[in-house]
Amino acid sequence: MILPASSIVRTFEANNRTSQAHAQRAQAAVPTGMSRSLLRHSPFASFTADAKGVWTTDLDGNRRIDFHGNYAALIHGHGHPVILDAVTQQLAHGTAYSTPAGQELRLANHLKERVSSIDRVLFNNSGTEAVLVALRAARALTGRNRIAKFEGGYHGFSDFVMVGGHALPPVSSPIGVSIAQPDTAGLPLAAQQDVVLIRYNDISAVREAMRRYGHELAAVVIEPMLGSGGVIPAKPDFLAAVREETAKSGVMLICDEVITLRLAYGGLQSHYGLEPDFTTMAKIIGGGFPIGAVAGRADAMSVFEDCAGDRQVFNLGTFSANPVSVTAGYAALQLLDPAAMTHLNGLGDRAREGLQSVIDRRGLRAAVTGLGSMFQLHWTDQTPTDSRAVEAADSDLKILTFLGLANRGIQTSMRGMCCLSTPMDPSHIDHLVSAFDDTVAELIEDGWSSRLLRRSPS
Ligand SMILES: Cc1ncc(COP(=O)(O)O)c(C=O)c1O
């Protein structure tokens, strides 16, 4: 990406020389200088050296409040003492076993208590694995091949869901059901051919997809709030239509709560009253360690049992359900009680209101979306209700805002997704809001008014 000229970029470069040198050196050993493609950005990423509580420190010694939270995973920040203590005790008793680890049962039972649609849970190592296994289970149960997903939905990086995140139809296009474009090179042809792509928050698109493809679909996979696709909540009647239409056509509904489990005590499905067949989880249920889980109603999960015969689906993985991840996850979820949820969601409201007040006071062409402990700023005229509008946002302003906030001690994701953690308090939110206001002031000073403002200041 070619960065626009701006004082923000110059300041970022000047403040992060050690990271810049590291990024250059790292490219000789690791393609692009880092293993995680999504963390890469222009002009270069700052590399983290240390993290404690809400704070991160990079190689140059810059301290930032972590509103990124490793893409929503670190709901208790870094190194929460209760989680550290639980993990430290477990480390002394082994990190991975040659026979099943009994420690997984506590976490499975806790998830069953929390999420009403869940009777059984299987653990693996990531959200990617959880979704991959849930899709297989749906194919085995239905004997069907195709799946459907929504525009902008991210469900990990396995083949059949690594399509349709980007290169979407234009906002104004009447097309609601389409063939998904690949989000990476190297996919098998089937990943495109076998996936039906549906516009998010569009009930008529859901009905059309089911009319055309319902009899061929094994599963519809959906996030009850688009995470990577823009932190865009589902409209309640849209989710209800998805449940009704999938049930009518005998299609398994997979609710991907890898991100959204953090938004309500019983997962976002509890907020909407959604009863999916399968639920996939990861991130917060690992307490900062790698984990994934596929869960669901007893009859759906029976596909993993011996009684499924030649339809039996296997959940594998050398480190699946390792005692460290499930111990950390159990400790993290114990801490995430209803009072913690209220605290987090209240901070989320404060952040959305604070950012909106800057938008209104300055007359910005911007909007804030989100729910509970997550939100995202968009450089768009209207509040986006799907990923098409997010894709159409001003990408220069997006990267400049990200860098401008980083210069002021605020770490967000590059696309602007923000996730709160329980050690935060109102002062951290107020720091974010004033850093945003100052970033906008710098952009105006820098000559960006015509792109930023709804109308010229009088
Ligand atoms: C909704 C959703 N599903 C699945 C995944 C994949 O999870 P993981 O990164 O643990 O493989 C993600 C990751 O961000 C996600 O946001």
The ligand as a Tripos MOL2 file, in Angstrom:
@<TRIPOS>MOLECULE
LIG
   16    16     1     0     0
SMALL
NO_CHARGES

@<TRIPOS>ATOM
      1 C1        -15.2950  -15.0550   13.7450 C.3       1 LIG1
      2 C2        -13.9860  -15.7420   13.6400 C.ar      1 LIG1
      3 N1        -13.9650  -17.0650   13.3840 N.ar      1 LIG1
      4 C3        -12.8170  -17.7490   13.3080 C.ar      1 LIG1
      5 C4        -11.6110  -17.1240   13.4690 C.ar      1 LIG1
      6 C5        -10.3310  -17.8970   13.3880 C.3       1 LIG1
      7 O1         -9.8040  -18.0240   14.6640 O.3       1 LIG1
      8 P1         -8.2410  -18.3220   14.8690 P.3       1 LIG1
      9 O2         -7.5070  -17.0760   14.5270 O.co2     1 LIG1
     10 O3         -8.1330  -18.7240   16.3170 O.co2     1 LIG1
     11 O4         -7.9050  -19.4500   13.9510 O.co2     1 LIG1
     12 C6        -11.5750  -15.7510   13.7420 C.ar      1 LIG1
     13 C7        -10.3000  -15.0510   13.9370 C.2       1 LIG1
     14 O5        -10.2190  -13.8510   14.0330 O.2       1 LIG1
     15 C8        -12.7960  -15.0420   13.8120 C.ar      1 LIG1
     16 O6        -12.8220  -13.7220   14.0290 O.3       1 LIG1
@<TRIPOS>BOND
     1     1     2 1
     2     2     3 ar
     3     2    15 ar
     4     3     4 ar
     5     4     5 ar
     6     5     6 1
     7     5    12 ar
     8     6     7 1
     9     7     8 1
    10     8     9 2
    11     8    10 1
    12     8    11 1
    13    12    13 1
    14    12    15 ar
    15    13    14 2
    16    15    16 1
@<TRIPOS>SUBSTRUCTURE
     1 LIG1         1 GROUP 0 **** ****
